[in-house]
Amino acid sequence: MSRADRAPDSATGAAVMDLIVRLGRGHGTTVLIATHEGQVAEACDRVIGLRDGRTVTDSG
């Protein structure tokens, strides 16, 4: 899997996150997203913060 050189514009990023959330909820599945972006984390139902491989926060 390759990595994009840059992030999508904000409208595209929001549309992709909306699609991911809707698909996960619509199919009753868990979607795991690893990110450093606060706006992405805000769209999630549960956020687990890690530091040095250990859980430091858990919103769920």
KAZITA-V687493 format. One record per backbone hydrogen bond with DSSP energy under -0.5 kcal/mol. CO is the residue of the C=O (numbers start at 1). NH is the residue of the N-H. If there is no record, write none. Layout:
# KAZITA-V687493
co	nh
CO	NH
CO	NH
This chain:
# KAZITA-V687493
co	nh
9	13
10	14
11	15
12	16
13	17
14	18
15	19
16	20
17	21
18	22
19	23
20	24
21	25
22	26
23	27
24	29
25	28
31	33
33	35
36	38
37	41
38	42
39	43
40	43
41	44
47	49
47	59
49	56
49	57
51	54
54	51
57	49
